[in-house]
């Protein structure tokens, strides 16, 4: 069943809980959303790939829940004593323009993440099945004008690049979506890069519902990219240094985490994108 903002604002608003002392919502704010329940194509069973069907049609509800659990498992992997989820929240909290950080997923995830130190992040459990529905529900709960989408597998998301993203969105009120691109490499993978977020406006989320795209199990930025004719987008050129080769700061595998641990040993407190790119070049 489709869900509009007025309905979501009435359903379960008061069930939002802070894992620790959280910052309460205020009118028209920018929130960062970490959705722990998004299944990924990478983990799709191989006998289903290439079938020509959407992920929604290919996978049963049980399959989707299993793939979502694998994302949670990844978010709870440790890097230098902290879970990747904790790293993600800490990096997002360094942004000067994000008002609130929200973590969402099925209510059953509560027990597994309650032991992680999530600072001022808010836990917003959701019973909705699709990422778009969960994003719409959270946006309504927190009176969000803009939602920044962040992956819990990206512990090095850069706060200065996040602030550039958010400021560009607020400066362009007619835009539905703000992201980054590589001018010299159109196919460059922002997901694998793992240093930037992408941002959708409240109005953009409403367009997803109006165009009946809310059931898709992929995340909101991917839906926007798949349907360019529906949305007004603003894309910011990435710093050229980040486009020079295929940097990978998304941590999905043991090898990814081992490589990141090596970066931390050398970087110390300087985790700026410039320093990380320099280290990645050195370790290549």
N, C-alpha and C positions, 0 to 999 in steps of 0.2 A: 504493500500500500504506500502510495506517495505521501510525503510529509512536507507541509509548507511551514514557513517560519512561525506563523501564528499558532499552529498546532503544537510545534515543538516547544514553543515558549511556555505552553500550558502543561506539557507532559513531562513530569519528572524534574522540573527545574530545581526544586528544593532538595533533590537527592545528591547534588554535587557536594563532594567532601574534599577538604584539603588533607593531603598526606602529612603536611606540616603546616606551619603558619602561612597561609596564602594571602595574596593581594586580591581584594574583592574587586568585582567588575565595576566599571564605570561606563557612562554613556559613550558610545561610539569609540571603542578602543581597538588596538591592534593586538591580536593574540597569536601566539605560536602554538600549533597543534601537533602533538606527537601521537599518531594512531598506531597502537600496538597490534592491531588486528587486520592489517592489509596483507592479503596473500600476494606472493610475487610470482611472476611468470617463470623466473629462474627455477623455482621449486615445483613447477607443474609436472606431473607425471609424464614421462617421455612418450607413452603410448597415446597421449592426448594432444601432443604438440603437432602443429601443422594440419589440424583437421579442418581448418577453414571456419570453425565456429568460434564465437566469442568465449572468453574465459567463463562467463556466467553460464553459457549453455554446456560447456565441456565438463564443468565440475559440479558435483553434487554439493549440498550444504555440508555434509561430513567432510568432503575433500577440502572445501574452502576453510572450514574451521581448523583442519589439520595444518594447512599451509599458513594460516594466521598464527597458530601456536608456534610454528617454526620461527616466525619473526620475533615473537616474544622471547623464545629461547635465545636468539641472537642478541636481543637487547639486554639480556641478563648475563651475557658473557663478560668476563672481567678483563680490564686493561689497567695495568699498574694499580691494582687494588680497588678500582671502582668499576661498576657495571657500565657498559656502553650507554645505557639509558641515563645514568647519573652524569656521565661526561656530556651527553647531549644537552641535558637540562642546564648544566653549569655554563656551557658555552652560550646557549640562548639567553641566559640571564645576564650575560655581559653586554648584550645589545642595549643601547640607550633608548631605543624607540619601540621596543616590544613591551606592552603593558602587563601581559599575563601569559604564563605558560601553562598549557592544559595537556594532560595525558588522558587518552581515552582508550576504551576497549571493553570487552564483555565484563560484567560484574564479577565473574569467576576469576578474573585476573588479579583482583584486589589482593588476595593472600600472597600471591607470588611477588608482587612489586612492593608490598608494604614494608619489606625489610630494606629497601633501597633508600638512600638519602636523597630525596628529590627537592630539597630546599623549599622554595616557594611555589613549586609547581602544584597545580590543582588536579585532583583525580576526578574525572567525570565519566562514570560508568555508563555504557550505552547498550541497549538491547537491539539496536538497529543492525542489520546485516551488512549494509554497504558503506564504504568510506564516505560517499557523498552525503548519505543520511546522517551519519555521525557528525560530519563537519557542519552540516546545517543545524543540527541539534545543539552542538557546542557553541556555534556562532550566536544562536538565539539566547542561550543561557548567559553568555558573557557579553551581550550587547556589542558584538564585534562588527566593525565596519570592514576590517581586513583580517584575513586568516593566513598566517605564514605556515606552510607545511614543512615539517622537519622530520627526518628519518632517525629513529633511535639507533641505527647502525652507522651513523655519521658523527662521531664524537669530536671532530675537528671543525664543525661548522663555524665559519668566521664571523664574529660580531660586527666587524666594520663593513663587510659585504652585506650582511643582513640589514644594517642601518641604511646602506645605499639603496637596497631594495625597498624598504619601508618608506623612506623619504620620497622615492620616485612615485610610489603608489599614491601617497597623500597629495602629491603635487599634480596628479592627473586624475581628477575625480570621475572622468568619463570612462576610465579604463576598467576592464573586468579582471585582468590578470597581468601580473608583472613577474618576469623571470630574467634569466641570463642567457646569453648565447655566445658562441665563438664565431666572430665574423669570418675568420679564415677557414673554419672547419665546421660546417653546418651540422654534421652528424656527431659532433663531440658529445660525449655522455656526461651530462651534469650529475646524473645519479651516481655514477662511479666516481666522479670527482669528489663528491661528498663534502664540499666546502661551502656550498651556497644553499639557500632555501628558495622556494617559489611561493608566490602570494596571490590569493584570489579574493576579490571583494565580495561583500554580501550580495551585491547585485549579480555577480558572476555565478554564485551558488544558486540563486533563484533561477537563472537561465538554464542551469543543469536540470532543475526540476521541470521547468516549462517545456524543455525539449525531451523529457522522459528518459534522461540519462542517469537518473539517480540509482538505478538497480545495479549498474556495472560494479564489479568488485575491485577494479583498479583505482588508484588514488586520483584525487581531483586534478592535479597538474597534468597527469597523463590523459585524462578525459578532455581537458582543454586543448592539449596539443593534437589530439585525434580529431577535433572538431573546430578547426580554425575559423570556419565561416560564421560561427555562432558568437564568438567572443571578440571583444576589443582588447588587444594585448599590447603590452609595452615591454620590449626586450632590451636589456642592458648589456653592452659588450663586456665580456669578461676581460680582466687584465691579460695582456698578451702573454705574460709569463706563465699563466695557467693553461694556455692553449697550445704551448709549444710541443707538448707530447701528452700521452695518455696517463695523466696522474690518476692515482687511485687511493682515495682516503675513506672510501666506504668499506667497512670492515665486515665482510661476510664469512671469511674463512680463517682457519688457523694461520695460514701464511699471511693474510692481511693483518691479523692482530700481532703476529711476531714482528712484522715490518714496522707497524705503528709503535710497538714497544721500543724498537731501536731508535725511532725518531725522538721519542720522549727522553731517552737517556742522553741524547745530545742537545736537544732543544732547551731543556730546563723550563723556565717560565715563559719563554717566548714561543707561543703557538700561533703566531700570525700566519696568514696565508703565504706571505713572502718567505718566512723562515721555513715553513713546511715544504714549499716548492723547492727551495734550495737544498734541503735535506733529501728530498725524493730524488733530485738530480744526482746528488752525491752517492746515494745508495743504489742507484740504477745499475 
